[in-house]
């Protein structure tokens, strides 16, 4: 990604996607841990 030509709107979109992905992976991590408890 070239930050030289990125507009503030595009930057916000990328930042929002990053937050969305990190939230998603955190949720998936919790769900996996929760499932593993029952497999014991």
Buried (B, 14 or more C-beta within 10 A) or exposed (E): EEEEEEEEEEEEEEEEEEEEEEEEEEEEEEEEEEEEEEEE
